[in-house]
């Protein structure tokens, strides 16, 4: 059993939107430049718009599908806790793998250090919690039945 795909995709979209608003509206007020679109676009050679598209594809489709099909049944707690845990996992992967690949260093050391890593943590936890809450509980799916037609 797992949450419905549609609800998870919707939760991923809203979570990605919330995380993006935090990065582009709140982080600058704290003196942080958290331009994920520029980072992804530069790393992949696809420009700012391509980076933002990649950010939304990952957050809306890729990460929710991994959450639903691979992780939901293995994560502890209610949907909010499951989603938050997934957000923490994504943050750790971002800080240990993605940020060094993008030249920002381990735990964003070359991009603002602890403040940048903490801002990223808040964004990923927000994303995961929103995803988990909107995706909700697992739904029981009925197996398809074969019906025979008699002519």
Buried (B, 14 or more C-beta within 10 A) or exposed (E): EBBBBEBBBBBBBBBBBBBBEBBBEBBEEEEBBBBBBBBBBBBEEBBBEBBBBBBBEBBBBEBBBBBBEEBBEEBEEEBBBBBBBBBBBBBEEBBEEBBBEBEBBEBBBBBBEEBBBBBBBBBBBBBBBBBBBBBBBBEEEEEEEEEEEEE
